[in-house]
Amino acid sequence: MGSANRDETVFGNPDEIRLDRDPEDNLLYGAGIHVCPGAPLARMEMLYFMEALLDATRHMGPLPERPAVRAHYPAGGYSEVPLHVRRS
């Protein structure tokens, strides 16, 4: 399960952030009969959160002195992504 979204034949370089990737290939919320019933709510919450954050933000960027920390198996992605956020 930990490697499902890291298949290089599907995702190329899985550590690279690419907004042009096909979201249908992502298995975050499962697939078929195993799809997460809360996926639409989670996506809606994330959309509203990001819209509110970006509307209130003038600048956002990584903190070079505090690099992102990868999550440990079985979690995926990152456990920490320190950012500097400057409000509008």
N, C-alpha and C positions, 0 to 999 in steps of 0.2 A: 504493500500500500504506500509506503514511504517514497517509492520511486515512480508512482503512477504519472505524475505531472512532470517528470524529469527525463522522459524518454527522448534521447537526442534525435531519433529518427522522426519524431513528431514536432519537437520544440526547438530543434537546433541547439543553441547554447541556452540551457534552461536557467542559468544564473543572470542572463541579460534581460533587462526590463524592455519589453517590446510591446507597445500599445497596439500595434497592427496585427498581432496574432489573432487567430480565429478562436473566439471564446468557446466555441462548441467543442474544441479539443480538450478543454480543461475539465478535469474530473473532481474538482473541489467539492461539488455537491452530489457526487455520484452520477449514475446513469441508469437508464432503463427502469426496471422495477425497483431499483435500489436508489432512486433519486431522492434527495432530501425534500420533504414536504415544506420545510421552512425556507427553502432557497429564494423564492420570490420576495418574502419579507426581508430576508437578510440583504438582498440586492437593493431593495427600495431604501432600507435604512442607510446603507453605505452611500447610495446616491445622494440622499438628503444631507447626510453628514458632510460629504465632500463638497457639495454645493455651498453649504453654510460656511465651511472652513475657507474655501477659496474666495467667497464673497467678502469675507472679513480679513483677508490676508493680502499684504502688499508684496511680501517676499517670503520664500520658503527654500531652505537649502540644507544639505547635510552638514554635520559638525565634523570637520576633518580630524579633530583630536579624539573623537569618539565614534569609531567605525560601527557599522551595523553588525549585529550578532545573529548568526544563523540559529534557528531553533533546533532542538535535539529530537531525534526520532522518539515517538511516532509523529510528533508535530512536524509541520512543514513550514517553509518560508523563514521568517525572521522572528526572533523573540524581542529584539530591540532594534529600532531604527531612530537614533537620536537626530532631531531636526531643530534648526533655528527657525522660528516662525515670527515674522514681523507683521503686526496687525496694521490694517489700513488706517 
